[in-house]
């Protein structure tokens, strides 16, 4: 029998009615002759009693300087509760199930609390349950360090849990269940005629996740690509086929011929709350080293980087501005900040080697009087920085320009 890892997000397990729907997907998996391994997120979202953000707030209330180690212990409770409740829901349907915390599932991490990296997975406990006909229900988002401390994997960590478990078990597929029908060509809240992408390459979905799409975490995509695991993004509450994520070779071998090239853009992603920084100084090795080391030491990641002899232009998330300004002032550099920006990214592996894509983007935005503040590109992406009040219009224009509807 094939092992299928099924991950259910917070919206899929938020209430009894929703959990019943999710369990139907598990039972269907069994009836199709497969062995499911379930991974669950904490139940609901911020404000719900056992959601991660709620637990985080409770943990900080009595003592605002609560250590990251204790916060990880607190946050891990959400998935633990969810796994027990979900396992009991499966049992109520007449099937055998057992809840496992991350450490019981063999997920070993470093000790970077709040954003730990998985070092290895020792899946013996999961395999033993499968051999006995018991459905493992594993807590997503958490693991244990080699020193025995509970850790959490950061935002979207349950996706990563599902992917590393799938890799360790040599699963046939990892299914990520959510409340949408699959990966969309753009955010449907902005683009009313956005459509589901039936198949997509690892590289494209990784870029989408990095550039603002929130359906799957980039780390999970990295793991899946490393282990050549096929990912499926599916809706818990419908029978929609969803989106298949794989390499071209996997898709061709497993399903049929990969779709023809057609347009060179797969999707339009966006990221808000971005600020553009212009730092003015003569390019010397000493200042460059001091500046870049200070950014690294303060965990400030910069993007859309354009370095010139007399100035450096880049973007950061606005949440890092206070810390960044302090660094720049401490070095004694002149700078300007352009707040309230959005990064719009056209994504598509098929644009590699295709001339004129940037020209189409610039022309389409200029025609609608949308000012481009900065650009950056790679083999598979072209990004434009725009004022946030132009973001929605820009996304729709590019979605239309590349005929994604």
N, C-alpha and C positions, 0 to 999 in steps of 0.2 A: 504493500500500500504506500502511496505517496504521502509525505508529510506536508501539510499546508499550514503555515503560520498565519493566523488571523488576528490583526490588531484592531481594537475598537477604541475610538477616541472618547473624550469626555462627554460630548453631546450624544453619543450612542449608548451611554450607560447611565444617563442622568436620572432616569426614573424607572419604575418597575415596568411600565408599558414599553419604554424604549429598550430596556434590557431583554425583555421577551422577544422583541424584534431581532435583536442582535443574536440571541441564542438560536433563533430560527436559521440564521446563516451557518452557525456551528453544526446544527443537526443536518442541514442540507449537505454540508461538506462530508459528514459521515455517510449519509445515504448515497453519495456519489462514489463511495469506496475509498475515501481518503482518511488520514489521521490528522485531526486538527490540533494545533497547539495555539492556545489563546493568549494574547497579551492585552492588558487593559490599562487605560489611563484612569486618573482620578475622576470621580463622578461629578459632572457639571462644570460650570465655569464660575468665575469670581462672584461671590455672594452666596453660592450654594454651599451648604454646610461642610462638605468634605472636599471641595475643590482646592487645587494646589494654592492658588492666590489667597483663598480664605485662610487656609492653614498658615501660610506665610505671614499674613497680617496678624493672626492670633499669636504666633510665636514671637513677633516683635513688640506686641502691645505692652507687656509688663517691663521690658528692658530693651530699648531701641538698639543697643549694641550687642544683641544676641550673636554668639559666634556662628560662623558658617557651618561648623560641624553640627551644632545643635539644630540649626535651621534645616539641614539635610535630614536629620532624624524626624523633625516635625513634618516636613513635606512628604517624606516617604510614607507617612500614615495614610495619605489619600489613596494611593494605589493599593496599599495593603487592604484597606476596607473594601475597595472596589473589587479586588480579586476574590475575596471571601464571598461577597454578595453575588458576584457573577457565577462562581463555582456552585453556590447553593441554588441559583436559578437553573443551572444546567441539571443538577440533581433532581430538582422538582419536575423536570421533564422526563425523568426515567433513565438518565445516563449517569455514569460515574465520572466524577471530576474532583480535582484537588488543587487548592490554591498554593502558590509558591511565591515567596518573596524573591527579590532579585538575587540575593546571596544563595538561596536554596536552589535557584535555577542555574547557579554557577557563573554569574556575571561578575568578573573580577575587574576592578578599575584602579586608577591612580587616586590620589587624595586631593584632587582639585575640586574641593567642595562646591556644589552648586553648578558645576559644569565639568564633571569628571569625564575622562576618556576611558573607554573599555580597553583593557590590556588583553584579556582572553575570556573565553567562555568554556566552562567545563560542564557539558550538558548531560552528565550521567543520570542525575535525578530525573530530568525530563524524559530521557529515553526509557528509564525503568518504568515510569508511569505509563508511557505509550505501550510498552511491552505487555503491561497488565490490562490494557484496554481502558485506561483512565485518562481523561482529558486534562492536561495540565493548564492551569489558568495562572499566568505569570504576571507579576506586577511590572508594568513598564516603568521607565524613568529612573530606575534605581539599581544599584549594585552594591558591592562591598569591596573595600580596599584590601590589599594584602596584609595590612595591619589589623583588619577586623572592624573597620569603621564603615557604617552605612553611608553611601554617597548617592547623589542624584546627578543626572546626565544633562541637565540644562533644558531650556525650552525645546519642545519637540522630542524630548528624550525617549518617549515611548516608541516612536518610529524607529529610533536607533536600536532600542531593545529588541524589537521585532526583527530587524535586519540582522543583528549579530546572532540571535538565536537561530534564525533561518540559515545563516551561513554555517554555524556550528553543527546543525542537524542535517545539513545538505538537503534543505527543503526544496520541494518542487517549485513553490511559489510563496511569496509573502504578500498577503492581501491587507491593505490599509483601508479600513472602513471609516467613513466620515459621513457628513450630512449633505454632500453634494455628489453629483453623478459622475464626477471624474475631474481630471485636469482640464481647465478651460483655456481658450485662446486669449482671454483677458479676464480681469475681475468682473464677474457678471453684475456686481453692484454698480459698476461704472459703465459697462458696455452691455446694453440690453440684448444685443444679438450675438453675444459671445457663445461659442459652441464647445462641446466636449471634444477633446483630442483623443482619437481612438488608440493611436500608438505613438510613442515618443521615445527618443533615444536618451540614454543616461545623461549624456552631456547637456542636452537641451533642458531636461528637467532639473538637473543640478543648477544650471544658470537661472532658471525660473525661481527656484527656491532661494538662491543667493540674492536675487534681485527683487524679492518682495512677495512671490507667491507663497501662500501659507499652507498648502495642502499636504506637503511632506517636507521633512527636515533634510537639509543638504547632507548631513552625516549619514543618514539612512541610505541615501542614494550612493554615497561613496562606498559604503559597505556592500551594497547590492552589486555595484559594478565590480568591486574587488572579487566577490564570490560568484560572479556571473549568475546572480539570482534574479529571476523575473519578478518585478513588482506589479501589483494591480491596485489601482485606486478605485474603490467602489463605494456605493451608497448603501448604508445599513438599511434604509427604509424603502428602497425600490429594487427592482430587478434589472436596472440599467447595467449594460455590460462593463461600463467604467473605462478606465484608461490603462493600457498595458505599457510598462516601462521596461525596456531591455536594450541590448545592443542590436544593431541591424542583423548580425549573424544569428543571434538567438531567435529573433522574431521570424526570420526567413526559415530557419530550421524547425521551429516549433509550431508556427501558425500558417504561414503562406508567404507570398512575396510582400516585402515591405512596400508601403505606398510609394507611388512615383513622386519625383521631385516637386513638380508643380511650382508653387510660390516658394521662395527661399526663406521666408520667415514662418516660424512655427507659432509664436505667441508674442504678446506684448505684456511685459511686467512693469510694475512701478513700485517705488519705495518713497514714502513720505518722511517728513521730519529730518531733512538733510540740510546741512549748512555748507556753503562754499567758503573756503579760507584762502586768502592771498597773503603769503608771508614774504616780506621784502628783505633780502640780504644778498651780499655778494657770495658767490658759490665758493666756499672754502671747505676743505676736508674736515677741519676741526669743528666748524659750526654744524655742518651736516651730521657729523657723528654725535655731537651733543644733542642736537634736536631729535634725531631719529631714535637715539637711545632713550631719551626722555619719553617719547611716545610709547615705545615698547614697554618700558618700566611701568607705565600707567595704563597699560592695556587699551590704548587708543588705536583703533584700526582706521587707516585712511584709505580713501577710494578715489577713483577718477584722477589719478596723479599725473600732473604736468609739471616737471621741474625744468626751470630755465636758469641761465647764469645769474640773473639778478632777482629772481622771485620763484617761489614755489606755490603752485595752485593745486588744491586737492579738496576733497569733501570729507566730512565726518557726520556721524549721527549727532543730532542736536543735543542729546543727553550728555555728550562728552565735552560740550563747549566750555563749561566753567573750568574744568580741569585743563583743557587745552589752552585757554587764555592765560591761565596761571603759568603754564610752561613757557609760552611765548614771551610773556612779560619778564619772567625770571632770566631769560637769555638776553633780553633787551632788544628784541626785534620789532620792526614796524609790521603792522598787519591790518587787514580789513576782513570783515565777516559779512557774508550775504546769507541771512537767515530765510526760513520759510521756502525752502527749495524742495523739489521732487526730482527723483531720477527715473527717467522713462527708458526702458530697455527693449529693443527688438532682438528676439532670440531665434536662432535657427542654424543648425549645423550645415544646412544646404547653402548658406551664403558664402561659405569658404570658397574663395577664388572667383566669386561673382562680382563683376564691376558694377558700379552705379548705385549700390544699395544706399550708401550714405547720401548720395545726391538726391535720391528719392525722398529720404527722410527730411533733409534740410528744406527741400522745395515744398513738401507737403505742409510742414509746420510754418514756413515763411508765408505761404499763401493765406494762412489763417492768422497772421500777425502774432505768432507765438515766438517769443524771443528765446533763442538757445544760449544759455550762459556758458556752457562747456560741453565737450564731447569726449568720449573714450570708446575704444573698440578693441575687439579681439577677433579670432577666426570665426567665432560663433555668435558674437554679440555686437550691437552698436547701441551706446547709451547717450542720452541727451539730458543735461540738467536744465530744468525750467523752473520758473516761479510756481509755487504750489497752487496759486489760483488759476493757473493754466493746465494743471495736471490732467484733470478729467477730459478736457477738450483734446489735449495732445494724445492721450491714450486712444480715444475714439478715432481721431484722424489717422493715426498709424494703423489701427486695426482695419480701417476701411481701405487705406492705401495698399495694404498687402492682401486684401481680399480674404480675410480670415473668417468672415461670417459664413 
